[in-house]
C-alpha cells in the first residue's frame, strides 16, 4: 500500500488560546502576590494559584498539539483531543460539503471554523473550530472534490 502525503494541513490558531493564557497569567500574578502575605495561608494560596496557572498552560498546549485537520490525495483526516478524542477519516469521494465560518476577529487574524459533511450512514458533520489558514484548506478540499 502506498503512503499518502499531506496536501493541506491546518491546526488551531494561536488566538483561540488567548483566554487560557490570560487566565494563567492572572492566577500566576495572584500566586506571586500571595507569597508576599505572611504565614502559611499565603503560601498555600500561592501554590494553588501556580497549579491552576500551570494547568491552564498545559491544557492549552495539549489541545494545540493534538488537534489537526489534513487532506491527502484520497481522504480527509482529522483529530481532536487527548483523553476524549474525536477523529475523522473520510474519503474525498464521500465528502458532500465543506464550509467555513469566521467572524470579525477570524477575518482579521486569519482563522475560521471548518465544517465537513460526509455522505456516510448518518450524514455526519465534523466541526473544527478556530483553525488557522482555514480558507486555504477549504479551497484545496473543494478543488479536490
C-alpha positions, -999 to +999 in steps of 0.1 A: +000+000+000+013+034-010+019+060+017-002+091+013+012+126+016-005+156+031-017+180+005-032+205+030-030+208+068-044+232+093-040+235+131-057+256+157-049+293+156-028+307+185-055+333+192-080+307+203-059+300+233-056+337+244-083+332+271-064+304+287-032+323+286-049+353+302-064+332+330-030+316+336-013+350+338-040+362+363-036+331+385+002+334+383+001+371+394-023+362+422+001+335+433+031+358+432+011+383+453+001+356+478+038+348+485+043+382+500+015+375+525+025+364+560+020+329+572+012+295+557-021+306+542-003+329+518+020+301+507-009+276+503-029+302+482+002+308+461+008+271+454-029+267+444-027+297+421+005+284+405-011+249+400-042+264+383-019+286+361+002+256+351-030+236+343-043+263+320-010+265+301-005+227+298-041+221+287-038+248+260-005+232+247-021+197+247-051+210+228-029+228+203-007+198+197-034+172+195-058+190+171-053+189+133-072+187+101-055+175+070-061+163+034-042+137+015-047+128-022-076+105-014-091+114+020-096+140+048-082+132+082-086+150+114-081+145+151-092+165+182-084+158+219-061+137+240-083+119+265-117+124+250-109+122+213-128+127+181-113+115+148-122+119+112-111+099+083-133+100+052-126+096+015-128+127-007-155+109-028-178+108+003-174+144+012-207+163+005-199+197+018-170+217+032-178+251+047-160+278+066-174+303+091-155+332+106-163+363+125-146+397+127-116+385+147-114+354+125-111+376+094-086+399+110-064+372+124-068+345+097-088+317+114-122+301+109-144+272+118-143+244+093-174+222+088-172+189+069-202+169+060-198+134+046-223+110+028-218+083+054-246+064+071-259+093+091-246+122+071-221+130+098-209+166+103-174+173+117-167+208+131-131+221+138-132+255+155-108+283+151-084+267+126-055+287+112-054+290+074-090+276+071-098+294+039-068+279+021-077+244+034-113+247+023-103+259-012-079+229-016-106+204-005-132+220-028-107+218-057-100+181-049-137+173-048 
